[in-house]
């Protein structure tokens, strides 16, 4: 998603970027590539984790429901988890994650030349099953339009 060179500039009228950019250490190239492959008037629908999710001790929250702040933002499993925590995650088949700030997520779309036209927050379906969803939105979605550039 950070390297879309196989697609021509202005190729798409719609790009859907689901909650997946938590798997790249830097979202700036993602937004730049989306802007490049979108046609003028093209739309980006992007979803991402609320960065607040990465502040808390995920294991403690899963086990007890307690939200204890232990991390800073931006977050990186490579830098902020212990070697033992990373090993356990990988052994369980879980991917490593990165938690960009809102400035990197939303500001990055704007910096890439996209114009935000909608903003939406969402929770897990069961707020009781997700401790963060009891207090705030767990996910954010944006709708952005490319107003400048070649018509695809």
MODELLER restraints for C-alpha pairs under 7 A, 6 or more apart:
rsr = mdl.restraints
at = mdl.atoms
rsr.add(forms.Gaussian(group=physical.xy_distance, feature=features.Distance(at['CA:1:A'], at['CA:30:A']), mean=5.71, stdev=0.5))
rsr.add(forms.Gaussian(group=physical.xy_distance, feature=features.Distance(at['CA:2:A'], at['CA:29:A']), mean=5.04, stdev=0.5))
rsr.add(forms.Gaussian(group=physical.xy_distance, feature=features.Distance(at['CA:2:A'], at['CA:30:A']), mean=4.26, stdev=0.5))
rsr.add(forms.Gaussian(group=physical.xy_distance, feature=features.Distance(at['CA:2:A'], at['CA:33:A']), mean=6.32, stdev=0.5))
rsr.add(forms.Gaussian(group=physical.xy_distance, feature=features.Distance(at['CA:3:A'], at['CA:33:A']), mean=6.66, stdev=0.5))
rsr.add(forms.Gaussian(group=physical.xy_distance, feature=features.Distance(at['CA:4:A'], at['CA:33:A']), mean=6.18, stdev=0.5))
rsr.add(forms.Gaussian(group=physical.xy_distance, feature=features.Distance(at['CA:7:A'], at['CA:37:A']), mean=6.68, stdev=0.5))
rsr.add(forms.Gaussian(group=physical.xy_distance, feature=features.Distance(at['CA:8:A'], at['CA:37:A']), mean=6.29, stdev=0.5))
rsr.add(forms.Gaussian(group=physical.xy_distance, feature=features.Distance(at['CA:9:A'], at['CA:36:A']), mean=5.36, stdev=0.5))
rsr.add(forms.Gaussian(group=physical.xy_distance, feature=features.Distance(at['CA:9:A'], at['CA:37:A']), mean=4.58, stdev=0.5))
rsr.add(forms.Gaussian(group=physical.xy_distance, feature=features.Distance(at['CA:10:A'], at['CA:36:A']), mean=6.23, stdev=0.5))
rsr.add(forms.Gaussian(group=physical.xy_distance, feature=features.Distance(at['CA:10:A'], at['CA:37:A']), mean=4.53, stdev=0.5))
rsr.add(forms.Gaussian(group=physical.xy_distance, feature=features.Distance(at['CA:10:A'], at['CA:38:A']), mean=4.57, stdev=0.5))
rsr.add(forms.Gaussian(group=physical.xy_distance, feature=features.Distance(at['CA:10:A'], at['CA:39:A']), mean=3.79, stdev=0.5))
rsr.add(forms.Gaussian(group=physical.xy_distance, feature=features.Distance(at['CA:10:A'], at['CA:40:A']), mean=6.89, stdev=0.5))
rsr.add(forms.Gaussian(group=physical.xy_distance, feature=features.Distance(at['CA:10:A'], at['CA:150:A']), mean=6.18, stdev=0.5))
rsr.add(forms.Gaussian(group=physical.xy_distance, feature=features.Distance(at['CA:10:A'], at['CA:151:A']), mean=6.25, stdev=0.5))
rsr.add(forms.Gaussian(group=physical.xy_distance, feature=features.Distance(at['CA:10:A'], at['CA:152:A']), mean=4.35, stdev=0.5))
rsr.add(forms.Gaussian(group=physical.xy_distance, feature=features.Distance(at['CA:11:A'], at['CA:37:A']), mean=5.25, stdev=0.5))
rsr.add(forms.Gaussian(group=physical.xy_distance, feature=features.Distance(at['CA:11:A'], at['CA:38:A']), mean=5.90, stdev=0.5))
rsr.add(forms.Gaussian(group=physical.xy_distance, feature=features.Distance(at['CA:11:A'], at['CA:39:A']), mean=5.88, stdev=0.5))
rsr.add(forms.Gaussian(group=physical.xy_distance, feature=features.Distance(at['CA:11:A'], at['CA:152:A']), mean=5.25, stdev=0.5))
rsr.add(forms.Gaussian(group=physical.xy_distance, feature=features.Distance(at['CA:12:A'], at['CA:37:A']), mean=6.01, stdev=0.5))
rsr.add(forms.Gaussian(group=physical.xy_distance, feature=features.Distance(at['CA:12:A'], at['CA:38:A']), mean=4.82, stdev=0.5))
rsr.add(forms.Gaussian(group=physical.xy_distance, feature=features.Distance(at['CA:12:A'], at['CA:39:A']), mean=5.56, stdev=0.5))
rsr.add(forms.Gaussian(group=physical.xy_distance, feature=features.Distance(at['CA:12:A'], at['CA:42:A']), mean=6.79, stdev=0.5))
rsr.add(forms.Gaussian(group=physical.xy_distance, feature=features.Distance(at['CA:12:A'], at['CA:152:A']), mean=6.85, stdev=0.5))
rsr.add(forms.Gaussian(group=physical.xy_distance, feature=features.Distance(at['CA:13:A'], at['CA:38:A']), mean=5.84, stdev=0.5))
rsr.add(forms.Gaussian(group=physical.xy_distance, feature=features.Distance(at['CA:13:A'], at['CA:39:A']), mean=5.51, stdev=0.5))
rsr.add(forms.Gaussian(group=physical.xy_distance, feature=features.Distance(at['CA:13:A'], at['CA:42:A']), mean=4.19, stdev=0.5))
rsr.add(forms.Gaussian(group=physical.xy_distance, feature=features.Distance(at['CA:13:A'], at['CA:43:A']), mean=6.17, stdev=0.5))
rsr.add(forms.Gaussian(group=physical.xy_distance, feature=features.Distance(at['CA:14:A'], at['CA:38:A']), mean=6.94, stdev=0.5))
rsr.add(forms.Gaussian(group=physical.xy_distance, feature=features.Distance(at['CA:14:A'], at['CA:42:A']), mean=5.53, stdev=0.5))
rsr.add(forms.Gaussian(group=physical.xy_distance, feature=features.Distance(at['CA:14:A'], at['CA:43:A']), mean=4.83, stdev=0.5))
rsr.add(forms.Gaussian(group=physical.xy_distance, feature=features.Distance(at['CA:14:A'], at['CA:44:A']), mean=5.90, stdev=0.5))
rsr.add(forms.Gaussian(group=physical.xy_distance, feature=features.Distance(at['CA:15:A'], at['CA:43:A']), mean=6.34, stdev=0.5))
rsr.add(forms.Gaussian(group=physical.xy_distance, feature=features.Distance(at['CA:15:A'], at['CA:44:A']), mean=4.85, stdev=0.5))
rsr.add(forms.Gaussian(group=physical.xy_distance, feature=features.Distance(at['CA:15:A'], at['CA:45:A']), mean=6.30, stdev=0.5))
rsr.add(forms.Gaussian(group=physical.xy_distance, feature=features.Distance(at['CA:16:A'], at['CA:44:A']), mean=5.94, stdev=0.5))
rsr.add(forms.Gaussian(group=physical.xy_distance, feature=features.Distance(at['CA:16:A'], at['CA:45:A']), mean=4.84, stdev=0.5))
rsr.add(forms.Gaussian(group=physical.xy_distance, feature=features.Distance(at['CA:16:A'], at['CA:46:A']), mean=6.02, stdev=0.5))
rsr.add(forms.Gaussian(group=physical.xy_distance, feature=features.Distance(at['CA:17:A'], at['CA:45:A']), mean=6.05, stdev=0.5))
rsr.add(forms.Gaussian(group=physical.xy_distance, feature=features.Distance(at['CA:17:A'], at['CA:46:A']), mean=4.59, stdev=0.5))
rsr.add(forms.Gaussian(group=physical.xy_distance, feature=features.Distance(at['CA:17:A'], at['CA:47:A']), mean=6.31, stdev=0.5))
rsr.add(forms.Gaussian(group=physical.xy_distance, feature=features.Distance(at['CA:18:A'], at['CA:46:A']), mean=5.71, stdev=0.5))
rsr.add(forms.Gaussian(group=physical.xy_distance, feature=features.Distance(at['CA:18:A'], at['CA:47:A']), mean=4.88, stdev=0.5))
rsr.add(forms.Gaussian(group=physical.xy_distance, feature=features.Distance(at['CA:18:A'], at['CA:48:A']), mean=6.85, stdev=0.5))
rsr.add(forms.Gaussian(group=physical.xy_distance, feature=features.Distance(at['CA:19:A'], at['CA:47:A']), mean=4.84, stdev=0.5))
rsr.add(forms.Gaussian(group=physical.xy_distance, feature=features.Distance(at['CA:19:A'], at['CA:48:A']), mean=4.41, stdev=0.5))
rsr.add(forms.Gaussian(group=physical.xy_distance, feature=features.Distance(at['CA:19:A'], at['CA:49:A']), mean=6.58, stdev=0.5))
rsr.add(forms.Gaussian(group=physical.xy_distance, feature=features.Distance(at['CA:20:A'], at['CA:48:A']), mean=6.98, stdev=0.5))
rsr.add(forms.Gaussian(group=physical.xy_distance, feature=features.Distance(at['CA:21:A'], at['CA:27:A']), mean=6.56, stdev=0.5))
rsr.add(forms.Gaussian(group=physical.xy_distance, feature=features.Distance(at['CA:21:A'], at['CA:48:A']), mean=7.00, stdev=0.5))
rsr.add(forms.Gaussian(group=physical.xy_distance, feature=features.Distance(at['CA:22:A'], at['CA:97:A']), mean=5.41, stdev=0.5))
rsr.add(forms.Gaussian(group=physical.xy_distance, feature=features.Distance(at['CA:22:A'], at['CA:98:A']), mean=4.93, stdev=0.5))
rsr.add(forms.Gaussian(group=physical.xy_distance, feature=features.Distance(at['CA:22:A'], at['CA:99:A']), mean=5.89, stdev=0.5))
rsr.add(forms.Gaussian(group=physical.xy_distance, feature=features.Distance(at['CA:23:A'], at['CA:96:A']), mean=6.69, stdev=0.5))
rsr.add(forms.Gaussian(group=physical.xy_distance, feature=features.Distance(at['CA:23:A'], at['CA:97:A']), mean=5.07, stdev=0.5))
rsr.add(forms.Gaussian(group=physical.xy_distance, feature=features.Distance(at['CA:23:A'], at['CA:98:A']), mean=5.94, stdev=0.5))
rsr.add(forms.Gaussian(group=physical.xy_distance, feature=features.Distance(at['CA:24:A'], at['CA:98:A']), mean=6.45, stdev=0.5))
rsr.add(forms.Gaussian(group=physical.xy_distance, feature=features.Distance(at['CA:25:A'], at['CA:98:A']), mean=5.72, stdev=0.5))
rsr.add(forms.Gaussian(group=physical.xy_distance, feature=features.Distance(at['CA:27:A'], at['CA:104:A']), mean=6.87, stdev=0.5))
rsr.add(forms.Gaussian(group=physical.xy_distance, feature=features.Distance(at['CA:27:A'], at['CA:105:A']), mean=6.99, stdev=0.5))
rsr.add(forms.Gaussian(group=physical.xy_distance, feature=features.Distance(at['CA:28:A'], at['CA:108:A']), mean=5.89, stdev=0.5))
rsr.add(forms.Gaussian(group=physical.xy_distance, feature=features.Distance(at['CA:31:A'], at['CA:108:A']), mean=6.44, stdev=0.5))
rsr.add(forms.Gaussian(group=physical.xy_distance, feature=features.Distance(at['CA:31:A'], at['CA:109:A']), mean=5.56, stdev=0.5))
rsr.add(forms.Gaussian(group=physical.xy_distance, feature=features.Distance(at['CA:31:A'], at['CA:112:A']), mean=6.00, stdev=0.5))
rsr.add(forms.Gaussian(group=physical.xy_distance, feature=features.Distance(at['CA:32:A'], at['CA:112:A']), mean=5.18, stdev=0.5))
rsr.add(forms.Gaussian(group=physical.xy_distance, feature=features.Distance(at['CA:35:A'], at['CA:112:A']), mean=6.34, stdev=0.5))
rsr.add(forms.Gaussian(group=physical.xy_distance, feature=features.Distance(at['CA:35:A'], at['CA:113:A']), mean=6.85, stdev=0.5))
rsr.add(forms.Gaussian(group=physical.xy_distance, feature=features.Distance(at['CA:35:A'], at['CA:114:A']), mean=6.69, stdev=0.5))
rsr.add(forms.Gaussian(group=physical.xy_distance, feature=features.Distance(at['CA:35:A'], at['CA:146:A']), mean=6.69, stdev=0.5))
rsr.add(forms.Gaussian(group=physical.xy_distance, feature=features.Distance(at['CA:38:A'], at['CA:146:A']), mean=6.81, stdev=0.5))
rsr.add(forms.Gaussian(group=physical.xy_distance, feature=features.Distance(at['CA:39:A'], at['CA:150:A']), mean=6.41, stdev=0.5))
rsr.add(forms.Gaussian(group=physical.xy_distance, feature=features.Distance(at['CA:39:A'], at['CA:151:A']), mean=5.15, stdev=0.5))
rsr.add(forms.Gaussian(group=physical.xy_distance, feature=features.Distance(at['CA:39:A'], at['CA:152:A']), mean=4.47, stdev=0.5))
rsr.add(forms.Gaussian(group=physical.xy_distance, feature=features.Distance(at['CA:40:A'], at['CA:146:A']), mean=5.36, stdev=0.5))
rsr.add(forms.Gaussian(group=physical.xy_distance, feature=features.Distance(at['CA:40:A'], at['CA:147:A']), mean=5.42, stdev=0.5))
rsr.add(forms.Gaussian(group=physical.xy_distance, feature=features.Distance(at['CA:40:A'], at['CA:148:A']), mean=5.72, stdev=0.5))
rsr.add(forms.Gaussian(group=physical.xy_distance, feature=features.Distance(at['CA:40:A'], at['CA:149:A']), mean=5.52, stdev=0.5))
rsr.add(forms.Gaussian(group=physical.xy_distance, feature=features.Distance(at['CA:40:A'], at['CA:150:A']), mean=5.84, stdev=0.5))
rsr.add(forms.Gaussian(group=physical.xy_distance, feature=features.Distance(at['CA:40:A'], at['CA:151:A']), mean=4.91, stdev=0.5))
rsr.add(forms.Gaussian(group=physical.xy_distance, feature=features.Distance(at['CA:40:A'], at['CA:152:A']), mean=6.76, stdev=0.5))
rsr.add(forms.Gaussian(group=physical.xy_distance, feature=features.Distance(at['CA:41:A'], at['CA:145:A']), mean=5.93, stdev=0.5))
rsr.add(forms.Gaussian(group=physical.xy_distance, feature=features.Distance(at['CA:41:A'], at['CA:146:A']), mean=5.19, stdev=0.5))
rsr.add(forms.Gaussian(group=physical.xy_distance, feature=features.Distance(at['CA:41:A'], at['CA:147:A']), mean=5.37, stdev=0.5))
rsr.add(forms.Gaussian(group=physical.xy_distance, feature=features.Distance(at['CA:42:A'], at['CA:145:A']), mean=5.65, stdev=0.5))
rsr.add(forms.Gaussian(group=physical.xy_distance, feature=features.Distance(at['CA:42:A'], at['CA:146:A']), mean=5.48, stdev=0.5))
rsr.add(forms.Gaussian(group=physical.xy_distance, feature=features.Distance(at['CA:43:A'], at['CA:143:A']), mean=6.89, stdev=0.5))
rsr.add(forms.Gaussian(group=physical.xy_distance, feature=features.Distance(at['CA:43:A'], at['CA:144:A']), mean=5.67, stdev=0.5))
rsr.add(forms.Gaussian(group=physical.xy_distance, feature=features.Distance(at['CA:43:A'], at['CA:145:A']), mean=4.59, stdev=0.5))
rsr.add(forms.Gaussian(group=physical.xy_distance, feature=features.Distance(at['CA:43:A'], at['CA:146:A']), mean=6.55, stdev=0.5))
rsr.add(forms.Gaussian(group=physical.xy_distance, feature=features.Distance(at['CA:44:A'], at['CA:143:A']), mean=5.67, stdev=0.5))
rsr.add(forms.Gaussian(group=physical.xy_distance, feature=features.Distance(at['CA:44:A'], at['CA:144:A']), mean=5.07, stdev=0.5))
rsr.add(forms.Gaussian(group=physical.xy_distance, feature=features.Distance(at['CA:44:A'], at['CA:145:A']), mean=6.25, stdev=0.5))
rsr.add(forms.Gaussian(group=physical.xy_distance, feature=features.Distance(at['CA:45:A'], at['CA:142:A']), mean=5.90, stdev=0.5))
rsr.add(forms.Gaussian(group=physical.xy_distance, feature=features.Distance(at['CA:45:A'], at['CA:143:A']), mean=4.75, stdev=0.5))
rsr.add(forms.Gaussian(group=physical.xy_distance, feature=features.Distance(at['CA:45:A'], at['CA:144:A']), mean=6.65, stdev=0.5))
rsr.add(forms.Gaussian(group=physical.xy_distance, feature=features.Distance(at['CA:46:A'], at['CA:141:A']), mean=5.45, stdev=0.5))
rsr.add(forms.Gaussian(group=physical.xy_distance, feature=features.Distance(at['CA:46:A'], at['CA:142:A']), mean=5.29, stdev=0.5))
rsr.add(forms.Gaussian(group=physical.xy_distance, feature=features.Distance(at['CA:46:A'], at['CA:143:A']), mean=6.51, stdev=0.5))
rsr.add(forms.Gaussian(group=physical.xy_distance, feature=features.Distance(at['CA:47:A'], at['CA:140:A']), mean=5.67, stdev=0.5))
rsr.add(forms.Gaussian(group=physical.xy_distance, feature=features.Distance(at['CA:47:A'], at['CA:141:A']), mean=4.17, stdev=0.5))
rsr.add(forms.Gaussian(group=physical.xy_distance, feature=features.Distance(at['CA:47:A'], at['CA:142:A']), mean=6.48, stdev=0.5))
rsr.add(forms.Gaussian(group=physical.xy_distance, feature=features.Distance(at['CA:48:A'], at['CA:139:A']), mean=5.77, stdev=0.5))
rsr.add(forms.Gaussian(group=physical.xy_distance, feature=features.Distance(at['CA:48:A'], at['CA:140:A']), mean=5.44, stdev=0.5))
rsr.add(forms.Gaussian(group=physical.xy_distance, feature=features.Distance(at['CA:48:A'], at['CA:141:A']), mean=6.37, stdev=0.5))
rsr.add(forms.Gaussian(group=physical.xy_distance, feature=features.Distance(at['CA:49:A'], at['CA:138:A']), mean=6.11, stdev=0.5))
rsr.add(forms.Gaussian(group=physical.xy_distance, feature=features.Distance(at['CA:49:A'], at['CA:139:A']), mean=4.55, stdev=0.5))
rsr.add(forms.Gaussian(group=physical.xy_distance, feature=features.Distance(at['CA:49:A'], at['CA:140:A']), mean=6.17, stdev=0.5))
rsr.add(forms.Gaussian(group=physical.xy_distance, feature=features.Distance(at['CA:50:A'], at['CA:137:A']), mean=6.99, stdev=0.5))
rsr.add(forms.Gaussian(group=physical.xy_distance, feature=features.Distance(at['CA:50:A'], at['CA:138:A']), mean=5.21, stdev=0.5))
rsr.add(forms.Gaussian(group=physical.xy_distance, feature=features.Distance(at['CA:50:A'], at['CA:139:A']), mean=4.88, stdev=0.5))
rsr.add(forms.Gaussian(group=physical.xy_distance, feature=features.Distance(at['CA:50:A'], at['CA:140:A']), mean=5.86, stdev=0.5))
rsr.add(forms.Gaussian(group=physical.xy_distance, feature=features.Distance(at['CA:51:A'], at['CA:99:A']), mean=5.71, stdev=0.5))
rsr.add(forms.Gaussian(group=physical.xy_distance, feature=features.Distance(at['CA:51:A'], at['CA:100:A']), mean=6.41, stdev=0.5))
rsr.add(forms.Gaussian(group=physical.xy_distance, feature=features.Distance(at['CA:51:A'], at['CA:101:A']), mean=5.82, stdev=0.5))
rsr.add(forms.Gaussian(group=physical.xy_distance, feature=features.Distance(at['CA:51:A'], at['CA:102:A']), mean=6.75, stdev=0.5))
rsr.add(forms.Gaussian(group=physical.xy_distance, feature=features.Distance(at['CA:53:A'], at['CA:132:A']), mean=6.96, stdev=0.5))
rsr.add(forms.Gaussian(group=physical.xy_distance, feature=features.Distance(at['CA:53:A'], at['CA:138:A']), mean=6.81, stdev=0.5))
rsr.add(forms.Gaussian(group=physical.xy_distance, feature=features.Distance(at['CA:54:A'], at['CA:71:A']), mean=6.71, stdev=0.5))
rsr.add(forms.Gaussian(group=physical.xy_distance, feature=features.Distance(at['CA:54:A'], at['CA:75:A']), mean=6.30, stdev=0.5))
rsr.add(forms.Gaussian(group=physical.xy_distance, feature=features.Distance(at['CA:54:A'], at['CA:99:A']), mean=6.10, stdev=0.5))
rsr.add(forms.Gaussian(group=physical.xy_distance, feature=features.Distance(at['CA:55:A'], at['CA:69:A']), mean=5.31, stdev=0.5))
rsr.add(forms.Gaussian(group=physical.xy_distance, feature=features.Distance(at['CA:55:A'], at['CA:70:A']), mean=6.06, stdev=0.5))
rsr.add(forms.Gaussian(group=physical.xy_distance, feature=features.Distance(at['CA:55:A'], at['CA:71:A']), mean=4.64, stdev=0.5))
rsr.add(forms.Gaussian(group=physical.xy_distance, feature=features.Distance(at['CA:55:A'], at['CA:72:A']), mean=5.95, stdev=0.5))
rsr.add(forms.Gaussian(group=physical.xy_distance, feature=features.Distance(at['CA:55:A'], at['CA:73:A']), mean=6.98, stdev=0.5))
rsr.add(forms.Gaussian(group=physical.xy_distance, feature=features.Distance(at['CA:56:A'], at['CA:67:A']), mean=5.79, stdev=0.5))
rsr.add(forms.Gaussian(group=physical.xy_distance, feature=features.Distance(at['CA:56:A'], at['CA:68:A']), mean=5.22, stdev=0.5))
rsr.add(forms.Gaussian(group=physical.xy_distance, feature=features.Distance(at['CA:56:A'], at['CA:69:A']), mean=4.40, stdev=0.5))
rsr.add(forms.Gaussian(group=physical.xy_distance, feature=features.Distance(at['CA:56:A'], at['CA:70:A']), mean=5.53, stdev=0.5))
rsr.add(forms.Gaussian(group=physical.xy_distance, feature=features.Distance(at['CA:56:A'], at['CA:71:A']), mean=6.28, stdev=0.5))
rsr.add(forms.Gaussian(group=physical.xy_distance, feature=features.Distance(at['CA:57:A'], at['CA:67:A']), mean=6.85, stdev=0.5))
rsr.add(forms.Gaussian(group=physical.xy_distance, feature=features.Distance(at['CA:57:A'], at['CA:68:A']), mean=5.80, stdev=0.5))
rsr.add(forms.Gaussian(group=physical.xy_distance, feature=features.Distance(at['CA:57:A'], at['CA:69:A']), mean=6.40, stdev=0.5))
rsr.add(forms.Gaussian(group=physical.xy_distance, feature=features.Distance(at['CA:57:A'], at['CA:70:A']), mean=5.82, stdev=0.5))
rsr.add(forms.Gaussian(group=physical.xy_distance, feature=features.Distance(at['CA:60:A'], at['CA:66:A']), mean=6.27, stdev=0.5))
rsr.add(forms.Gaussian(group=physical.xy_distance, feature=features.Distance(at['CA:61:A'], at['CA:67:A']), mean=5.54, stdev=0.5))
rsr.add(forms.Gaussian(group=physical.xy_distance, feature=features.Distance(at['CA:61:A'], at['CA:131:A']), mean=6.69, stdev=0.5))
rsr.add(forms.Gaussian(group=physical.xy_distance, feature=features.Distance(at['CA:65:A'], at['CA:131:A']), mean=5.51, stdev=0.5))
rsr.add(forms.Gaussian(group=physical.xy_distance, feature=features.Distance(at['CA:71:A'], at['CA:80:A']), mean=6.92, stdev=0.5))
rsr.add(forms.Gaussian(group=physical.xy_distance, feature=features.Distance(at['CA:73:A'], at['CA:99:A']), mean=6.89, stdev=0.5))
rsr.add(forms.Gaussian(group=physical.xy_distance, feature=features.Distance(at['CA:73:A'], at['CA:100:A']), mean=6.90, stdev=0.5))
rsr.add(forms.Gaussian(group=physical.xy_distance, feature=features.Distance(at['CA:73:A'], at['CA:101:A']), mean=6.18, stdev=0.5))
rsr.add(forms.Gaussian(group=physical.xy_distance, feature=features.Distance(at['CA:74:A'], at['CA:99:A']), mean=5.50, stdev=0.5))
rsr.add(forms.Gaussian(group=physical.xy_distance, feature=features.Distance(at['CA:74:A'], at['CA:100:A']), mean=4.84, stdev=0.5))
rsr.add(forms.Gaussian(group=physical.xy_distance, feature=features.Distance(at['CA:74:A'], at['CA:101:A']), mean=5.36, stdev=0.5))
rsr.add(forms.Gaussian(group=physical.xy_distance, feature=features.Distance(at['CA:75:A'], at['CA:98:A']), mean=5.41, stdev=0.5))
rsr.add(forms.Gaussian(group=physical.xy_distance, feature=features.Distance(at['CA:75:A'], at['CA:99:A']), mean=4.52, stdev=0.5))
rsr.add(forms.Gaussian(group=physical.xy_distance, feature=features.Distance(at['CA:75:A'], at['CA:100:A']), mean=6.42, stdev=0.5))
rsr.add(forms.Gaussian(group=physical.xy_distance, feature=features.Distance(at['CA:76:A'], at['CA:97:A']), mean=6.31, stdev=0.5))
rsr.add(forms.Gaussian(group=physical.xy_distance, feature=features.Distance(at['CA:76:A'], at['CA:98:A']), mean=4.48, stdev=0.5))
rsr.add(forms.Gaussian(group=physical.xy_distance, feature=features.Distance(at['CA:76:A'], at['CA:99:A']), mean=6.33, stdev=0.5))
rsr.add(forms.Gaussian(group=physical.xy_distance, feature=features.Distance(at['CA:77:A'], at['CA:96:A']), mean=5.73, stdev=0.5))
rsr.add(forms.Gaussian(group=physical.xy_distance, feature=features.Distance(at['CA:77:A'], at['CA:97:A']), mean=5.55, stdev=0.5))
rsr.add(forms.Gaussian(group=physical.xy_distance, feature=features.Distance(at['CA:77:A'], at['CA:98:A']), mean=6.20, stdev=0.5))
rsr.add(forms.Gaussian(group=physical.xy_distance, feature=features.Distance(at['CA:113:A'], at['CA:146:A']), mean=6.88, stdev=0.5))
rsr.add(forms.Gaussian(group=physical.xy_distance, feature=features.Distance(at['CA:114:A'], at['CA:144:A']), mean=5.83, stdev=0.5))
rsr.add(forms.Gaussian(group=physical.xy_distance, feature=features.Distance(at['CA:114:A'], at['CA:145:A']), mean=5.52, stdev=0.5))
rsr.add(forms.Gaussian(group=physical.xy_distance, feature=features.Distance(at['CA:114:A'], at['CA:146:A']), mean=4.91, stdev=0.5))
rsr.add(forms.Gaussian(group=physical.xy_distance, feature=features.Distance(at['CA:115:A'], at['CA:144:A']), mean=5.12, stdev=0.5))
rsr.add(forms.Gaussian(group=physical.xy_distance, feature=features.Distance(at['CA:115:A'], at['CA:145:A']), mean=5.18, stdev=0.5))
rsr.add(forms.Gaussian(group=physical.xy_distance, feature=features.Distance(at['CA:115:A'], at['CA:146:A']), mean=6.38, stdev=0.5))
rsr.add(forms.Gaussian(group=physical.xy_distance, feature=features.Distance(at['CA:116:A'], at['CA:142:A']), mean=6.87, stdev=0.5))
rsr.add(forms.Gaussian(group=physical.xy_distance, feature=features.Distance(at['CA:116:A'], at['CA:143:A']), mean=5.80, stdev=0.5))
rsr.add(forms.Gaussian(group=physical.xy_distance, feature=features.Distance(at['CA:116:A'], at['CA:144:A']), mean=4.13, stdev=0.5))
rsr.add(forms.Gaussian(group=physical.xy_distance, feature=features.Distance(at['CA:116:A'], at['CA:145:A']), mean=6.46, stdev=0.5))
rsr.add(forms.Gaussian(group=physical.xy_distance, feature=features.Distance(at['CA:117:A'], at['CA:143:A']), mean=5.59, stdev=0.5))
rsr.add(forms.Gaussian(group=physical.xy_distance, feature=features.Distance(at['CA:117:A'], at['CA:144:A']), mean=5.48, stdev=0.5))
rsr.add(forms.Gaussian(group=physical.xy_distance, feature=features.Distance(at['CA:118:A'], at['CA:142:A']), mean=5.53, stdev=0.5))
rsr.add(forms.Gaussian(group=physical.xy_distance, feature=features.Distance(at['CA:118:A'], at['CA:143:A']), mean=4.90, stdev=0.5))
rsr.add(forms.Gaussian(group=physical.xy_distance, feature=features.Distance(at['CA:119:A'], at['CA:141:A']), mean=5.89, stdev=0.5))
rsr.add(forms.Gaussian(group=physical.xy_distance, feature=features.Distance(at['CA:119:A'], at['CA:142:A']), mean=4.64, stdev=0.5))
rsr.add(forms.Gaussian(group=physical.xy_distance, feature=features.Distance(at['CA:119:A'], at['CA:143:A']), mean=6.58, stdev=0.5))
rsr.add(forms.Gaussian(group=physical.xy_distance, feature=features.Distance(at['CA:120:A'], at['CA:140:A']), mean=5.71, stdev=0.5))
rsr.add(forms.Gaussian(group=physical.xy_distance, feature=features.Distance(at['CA:120:A'], at['CA:141:A']), mean=5.02, stdev=0.5))
rsr.add(forms.Gaussian(group=physical.xy_distance, feature=features.Distance(at['CA:120:A'], at['CA:142:A']), mean=6.27, stdev=0.5))
rsr.add(forms.Gaussian(group=physical.xy_distance, feature=features.Distance(at['CA:121:A'], at['CA:137:A']), mean=5.64, stdev=0.5))
rsr.add(forms.Gaussian(group=physical.xy_distance, feature=features.Distance(at['CA:121:A'], at['CA:139:A']), mean=5.70, stdev=0.5))
rsr.add(forms.Gaussian(group=physical.xy_distance, feature=features.Distance(at['CA:121:A'], at['CA:140:A']), mean=4.53, stdev=0.5))
rsr.add(forms.Gaussian(group=physical.xy_distance, feature=features.Distance(at['CA:121:A'], at['CA:141:A']), mean=6.28, stdev=0.5))
rsr.add(forms.Gaussian(group=physical.xy_distance, feature=features.Distance(at['CA:122:A'], at['CA:137:A']), mean=5.13, stdev=0.5))
rsr.add(forms.Gaussian(group=physical.xy_distance, feature=features.Distance(at['CA:122:A'], at['CA:138:A']), mean=6.06, stdev=0.5))
rsr.add(forms.Gaussian(group=physical.xy_distance, feature=features.Distance(at['CA:122:A'], at['CA:139:A']), mean=5.08, stdev=0.5))
rsr.add(forms.Gaussian(group=physical.xy_distance, feature=features.Distance(at['CA:122:A'], at['CA:140:A']), mean=6.28, stdev=0.5))
rsr.add(forms.Gaussian(group=physical.xy_distance, feature=features.Distance(at['CA:123:A'], at['CA:133:A']), mean=5.36, stdev=0.5))
rsr.add(forms.Gaussian(group=physical.xy_distance, feature=features.Distance(at['CA:123:A'], at['CA:137:A']), mean=4.90, stdev=0.5))
rsr.add(forms.Gaussian(group=physical.xy_distance, feature=features.Distance(at['CA:123:A'], at['CA:138:A']), mean=5.01, stdev=0.5))
rsr.add(forms.Gaussian(group=physical.xy_distance, feature=features.Distance(at['CA:123:A'], at['CA:139:A']), mean=6.24, stdev=0.5))
rsr.add(forms.Gaussian(group=physical.xy_distance, feature=features.Distance(at['CA:124:A'], at['CA:130:A']), mean=6.66, stdev=0.5))
rsr.add(forms.Gaussian(group=physical.xy_distance, feature=features.Distance(at['CA:124:A'], at['CA:133:A']), mean=6.21, stdev=0.5))
rsr.add(forms.Gaussian(group=physical.xy_distance, feature=features.Distance(at['CA:124:A'], at['CA:138:A']), mean=6.78, stdev=0.5))
rsr.add(forms.Gaussian(group=physical.xy_distance, feature=features.Distance(at['CA:127:A'], at['CA:133:A']), mean=4.96, stdev=0.5))
rsr.add(forms.Gaussian(group=physical.xy_distance, feature=features.Distance(at['CA:127:A'], at['CA:134:A']), mean=5.12, stdev=0.5))
rsr.add(forms.Gaussian(group=physical.xy_distance, feature=features.Distance(at['CA:128:A'], at['CA:134:A']), mean=6.43, stdev=0.5))
rsr.add(forms.Gaussian(group=physical.xy_distance, feature=features.Distance(at['CA:132:A'], at['CA:138:A']), mean=6.51, stdev=0.5))
